[in-house]
C-alpha cells in the first residue's frame, strides 16, 4: 500500500480536505477499538489509509498547538494583543475592526430580529449594565471588604492518646539510632 503525504488544504480541489468531524468520530471510536478496519467503518471512510491519514492530521494539530503554547501564544496572548490594538490604534477604522473581532468572538456580531417576546444580546447587555449600576448605588455607602476568597475557619486539634505518643516516641528513638 502506497500512502500519500498529508496535505491540509481548505479548498474544493483538494482530495484531502480538513476532516474535523472524522477526527472527532475517530477519537470516540478509539475508546471502543484499535482495529483499523473497524475504525474505518466507524468513522465512515472507505480505506484504512484514510484512518491513518486522519490520525496523522490529529498529531500534527496537537504538535502545532503545543508549539504555539511553548512559544507563548495562547488565548491570553491573542486577547491582550487585541486589547492593546484597540487602545493604541491610530486609525479609528482599525479600532472598529478590533471591536468587531471581539464582538464576533462573543457571538454578538449579528443582529437577528427575534420578534415579540424574544431577547437579543443588546437587551441582556442593557439589563446587566442596569444591575451593575444598582449594585454600585447600593454598595456605595458600605465599606469595601477585601477578601482573598478563602473562607476562614478554626481547626480544633484532637487530643492525642498516650499510646500513640508512646509509639511515636519509640519510632523517633529508633530513627535516631539508625541515622545517628
C-alpha positions as CSV (number, residue, x, y, z in Angstrom):
1,X,0.0,0.0,0.0
2,X,1.4,3.4,-1.0
3,X,0.3,6.2,1.3
4,X,0.3,9.7,0.1
5,X,1.7,12.6,2.2
6,X,-0.7,14.6,4.4
7,X,-2.0,17.8,2.8
8,X,-4.3,20.1,4.7
9,X,-5.9,22.5,2.3
10,X,-9.3,24.1,2.7
11,X,-10.2,24.2,-1.0
12,X,-12.7,22.3,-3.2
13,X,-10.0,20.8,-5.4
14,X,-8.2,19.0,-2.6
15,X,-8.9,15.4,-2.2
16,X,-7.8,15.5,1.5
17,X,-9.6,18.5,3.0
18,X,-9.8,19.3,6.7
19,X,-11.9,16.5,8.2
20,X,-12.7,17.8,11.6
21,X,-15.9,15.7,12.0
22,X,-14.0,12.5,11.2
23,X,-11.3,13.4,13.7
24,X,-13.9,13.8,16.4
25,X,-15.5,10.5,15.4
26,X,-12.1,8.8,15.4
27,X,-11.3,10.0,18.9
28,X,-14.6,8.5,20.1
29,X,-14.1,5.3,18.1
30,X,-10.6,4.8,19.6
31,X,-12.3,4.3,23.0
32,X,-14.0,1.3,21.6
33,X,-11.4,-0.4,19.4
34,X,-8.0,-0.1,17.9
35,X,-8.6,-2.2,14.8
36,X,-8.0,0.0,11.8
37,X,-10.7,-1.8,9.6
38,X,-13.4,-1.3,12.3
39,X,-12.2,2.3,12.8
40,X,-12.6,2.9,9.1
41,X,-16.2,1.6,9.2
42,X,-17.0,3.6,12.4
43,X,-15.8,7.0,11.0
44,X,-17.2,6.4,7.5
45,X,-14.2,6.2,5.3
46,X,-13.5,3.7,2.6
47,X,-9.8,3.0,3.1
48,X,-7.7,2.1,6.2
49,X,-5.2,4.6,4.8
50,X,-7.8,7.4,5.5
51,X,-7.8,6.3,9.1
52,X,-4.0,6.7,9.3
53,X,-4.2,10.0,7.5
54,X,-6.7,11.3,9.9
55,X,-4.6,10.2,12.9
56,X,-1.6,12.0,11.3
57,X,-3.6,15.2,11.0
58,X,-4.6,15.0,14.6
59,X,-1.0,14.5,15.7
60,X,0.1,17.4,13.5
61,X,-2.6,19.6,15.1
62,X,-1.6,18.6,18.6
63,X,2.1,19.3,17.9
64,X,1.2,22.7,16.3
65,X,-0.9,23.7,19.3
66,X,1.9,22.6,21.7
67,X,4.4,24.6,19.7
68,X,2.2,27.7,19.9
69,X,1.8,27.3,23.6
70,X,5.5,26.7,24.1
71,X,6.2,29.9,22.2
72,X,3.9,31.9,24.5
73,X,1.0,32.1,22.1
74,X,-2.3,31.3,23.8
75,X,-5.7,32.9,24.1
76,X,-4.4,35.3,26.7
77,X,-1.8,36.5,24.3
78,X,-4.3,37.0,21.5
79,X,-6.8,38.8,23.6
80,X,-4.1,41.0,25.1
81,X,-2.9,41.9,21.6
82,X,-6.5,42.8,20.6
83,X,-6.8,44.9,23.8
84,X,-3.5,46.8,23.1
85,X,-4.5,47.4,19.4
86,X,-7.9,48.7,20.4
87,X,-6.3,51.1,22.9
88,X,-3.5,52.3,20.7
89,X,-4.6,52.1,17.1
90,X,-4.0,55.4,15.2
91,X,-6.9,54.9,12.7
92,X,-10.5,54.7,14.0
93,X,-11.2,52.1,11.3
94,X,-8.6,49.8,12.9
95,X,-10.2,50.2,16.3
96,X,-13.6,49.4,14.9
97,X,-12.2,46.2,13.3
98,X,-10.7,45.1,16.6
99,X,-14.0,45.8,18.3
100,X,-15.9,43.9,15.6
101,X,-13.5,40.9,16.1
102,X,-14.1,41.0,19.9
103,X,-17.9,41.2,19.4
104,X,-17.7,38.3,16.9
105,X,-15.8,36.2,19.4
106,X,-18.5,36.8,21.9
107,X,-21.2,35.9,19.4
108,X,-22.6,39.4,19.3
109,X,-21.7,40.3,15.7
110,X,-25.1,39.6,14.1
111,X,-28.4,41.3,14.8
112,X,-31.3,39.0,14.2
113,X,-34.8,40.2,14.8
114,X,-36.4,37.5,17.0
115,X,-39.8,39.1,17.1
116,X,-42.0,39.8,20.1
117,X,-41.1,38.3,23.4
118,X,-37.6,37.4,22.2
119,X,-34.4,38.7,23.8
120,X,-31.4,40.0,22.0
121,X,-27.9,40.3,23.3
122,X,-28.4,44.0,23.5
123,X,-31.3,43.6,25.9
124,X,-29.2,41.3,28.0
125,X,-26.3,43.8,28.0
126,X,-28.6,46.7,29.0
127,X,-30.0,44.6,31.9
128,X,-26.6,43.7,33.1
129,X,-25.5,47.4,33.0
130,X,-28.6,48.5,34.9
131,X,-28.0,45.7,37.5
132,X,-24.3,46.9,37.9
133,X,-25.5,50.5,38.4
134,X,-28.0,49.3,41.1
135,X,-25.3,47.3,42.8
136,X,-22.9,50.2,42.8
137,X,-25.5,52.6,44.3
138,X,-26.5,50.1,47.0
139,X,-22.9,49.3,47.9
140,X,-21.7,53.0,47.8
141,X,-22.1,53.7,51.5
142,X,-20.9,50.2,52.6
143,X,-17.3,49.9,53.5
144,X,-15.4,47.8,51.0
145,X,-14.2,44.4,52.2
146,X,-11.0,43.0,50.9
147,X,-11.3,39.2,50.7
148,X,-8.9,36.6,49.4
149,X,-11.9,34.4,48.5
150,X,-10.8,31.8,51.1
151,X,-13.2,31.1,53.9
152,X,-11.6,31.1,57.3
153,X,-12.4,28.6,60.0
154,X,-11.0,27.3,63.2
155,X,-9.3,23.9,63.4
156,X,-9.6,22.1,66.7
157,X,-6.8,19.6,67.1
158,X,-7.9,16.3,68.8
159,X,-6.2,15.1,71.9
160,X,-3.5,12.5,71.0
161,X,-3.9,9.3,73.1
162,X,-1.0,8.3,75.4
163,X,-0.5,5.0,73.5
164,X,0.0,6.9,70.2
165,X,2.5,9.3,71.8
166,X,4.5,6.4,73.3
167,X,4.6,4.7,69.8
168,X,5.7,8.0,68.1
169,X,8.5,8.4,70.7
170,X,9.6,4.9,70.2
171,X,9.7,5.3,66.4
172,X,11.6,8.5,66.9
173,X,14.2,6.8,69.1
174,X,14.7,4.0,66.5
175,X,15.1,6.6,63.7
176,X,17.8,8.5,65.8
177,X,19.7,5.3,66.4
178,X,19.6,4.3,62.7
179,X,20.6,7.8,61.3
180,X,22.8,8.8,64.3
